[in-house]
Amino acid sequence: MIKREMYMSRIRPFIGTELIKVMTGIRRSGKSVMLELIKQELIESGVNPAQFIAINFEDMNYAHLQTAKALHDEITKRAAAIDGKFYLFFDEIQEVKDWEKCINSFRVSLNCDIYITGSNAKLLSGELATYLGGRYVEFIIYPFSFAEFIELYKTVTPDETIPKCFQKYLLAGGMPYLANIRYADEPSRQYLHDLFNSVQLKDIVKRNKIRDVDLLERIIAYVMANVGNTFSAASLAKFLKSEQRTVAPETILNYIKYCCDAYLFYQVKREDLQGKQILASNEKYYIADHGIREAVLGGNMKEINLTLENIVYLELLRRGYEVTVGRYGNKEIDFVCHKRDEKLYVQVTYLLASDETIQREFGAYDNIRDNFPKYVVSLDEFDMSRNGIKHRNIRDFLLAEEWN
């Protein structure tokens, strides 16, 4: 179990407070491990484990607690036997019908500290906002960053060089469980494929009561194949028509939204940097874990440009940036990143192998006159920084403690 200090440092200030700590993210990204790390930290600070009540709602042993009333009665009964403050850990809380009501009731009436996880972005929308408005903090848990991946991969292959680790990361991705099967190729592919099926079935089809599973599968395959490319619902509708499936763009958008709610995909909006406005069409999508894409679709090395872009995008999210795709006239900047008063720009490419590529990647910044950091990131080993634009090897960029 690695410490995942990036998340712990954000969660730590809220431990012991009355705010409900909510961890969301794609299935199997390590949310349950975060609960274990929090328990560890509490024990180290002197809390007795007898003060913990932990329930994983995917465990059939707790199927009888999957309504707000049943859960409320059970916890109230168990709490009566505990002296002083106690700690509630609920894994995959979305399995409990009307869970918001009983969680809010615990918060109000019991002397407890609450931690919950869920695999859906809508966990904190609508109803919940009404019950818990302003009384929770959310942390999105992503699959492993390259730095975290190295930490575990080195336990399997201690002598591996950083470039070799990166080659493995390009294909395997960052799902934590792969370390348990020692990153062996075939078992890893099988695991990621089964994980993908489980997200599709449990978090998308079942949750949204989708009847046309074939259509969903085709849409997911298209989005996966076009990770990092701009496309519109209309162009996808056209593509499906060529496959003899007539479908309205609205339906397509709904299905893609369900995938984003399950954290399978992330939508990145396009921003007009001249008019300072968000553009209404042709968003880009990235996948939560590029290893899943390799297992289901293949082609991560063949389309390495897109894979590198996907890896950098997820790293930007991990570090707390809000990200858009920038457009200035006819030029596009891969990522425009905001965090409070910070801003930075990032261009990602495979190799700066020709003058034309160098001109395109560095030239994307020609009209950007501000003084915020501008990066071109690639797999080149030589530093090609110019005109105040920083060039970084992608491995160094991902492993840097900070970008400035």
Secondary structure, DSSP 8 states (H G I E B T S, - for coil): ----HHHHHHHGGGTTSSSEEEEE-STTSSHHHHHHHHHHHHHHTT--GGGEEEEETTSGGGGGG-BHHHHHHHHHHHHTTS-S-EEEEEESGGGSBTHHHHHHHHHHHSSEEEEEEES-GGGGSTHHHHHHTTSEEEEE--S--HHHHHHHHHHHSTT--HHHHHHHHHHH-S-GGGGGGTT-HHHHHHHHHHHHHHIIIIIIIITTT-S-HHHHHHHHHHHHHTTTS---HHHHHHHHHHTT----HHHHHHHHHHHHHTTSEEEEEEEETTTTEEEEEEEEEEES-HHHHHHHT--TTTTHHHHHHHHHHHHHHHTT-EEEEEEETTEEEEEEEEETTEEEEEEE-S---SHHHHHHHHHTTTT--S-S-EEEEES-SS---BTTBEEEEHHHHHH-S---
